[in-house]
Amino acid sequence: MRRIEEEKLEEIKGGNVSISGPILNAIVSIIEVLREAGHSLGSGIRRIGENHLCPLK
């Protein structure tokens, strides 16, 4: 087995797609925000449909 020099190690790339950790975390955060918004919207629609709204007075 040959030893690879440090300069060559920096040039090694794996796979076609390069997604870093922060980008992946941002995507997951966006999905979580959209999911929560959908949950809140659906809950609001259900409460309006069932006429279970809190009085404002």
SVG drawing of the C-alpha trace seen along z (x, -y; Angstrom):
<svg xmlns="http://www.w3.org/2000/svg" viewBox="-69 -42 73 44">
<polyline fill="none" stroke="black" stroke-width="0.4" points="0.0,0.0 1.4,-3.4 1.4,-6.4 -0.4,-9.5 1.2,-12.9 -0.7,-15.5 -1.1,-17.7 -2.8,-14.9 -5.1,-14.1 -6.6,-17.6 -7.5,-16.9 -9.5,-13.8 -13.2,-14.2 -16.0,-11.7 -19.1,-11.5 -20.8,-14.0 -22.8,-15.9 -21.2,-17.9 -23.6,-18.9 -22.0,-20.3 -23.4,-19.9 -24.6,-23.6 -26.5,-23.4 -28.2,-20.1 -29.1,-21.6 -30.6,-24.7 -32.7,-22.4 -34.0,-20.4 -34.8,-23.6 -36.8,-24.9 -38.7,-21.7 -39.5,-21.8 -40.8,-25.4 -43.0,-24.5 -44.3,-21.5 -45.2,-23.6 -46.8,-26.2 -48.9,-23.5 -49.9,-22.1 -50.9,-25.5 -52.9,-26.3 -54.7,-23.0 -55.5,-23.4 -56.9,-26.8 -59.0,-25.6 -60.4,-22.8 -61.3,-25.1 -63.1,-27.5 -65.0,-24.6 -66.0,-23.2 -66.8,-26.8 -64.4,-26.3 -62.8,-29.7 -61.7,-31.6 -63.8,-34.7 -61.9,-38.0 -63.9,-39.8"/>
</svg>
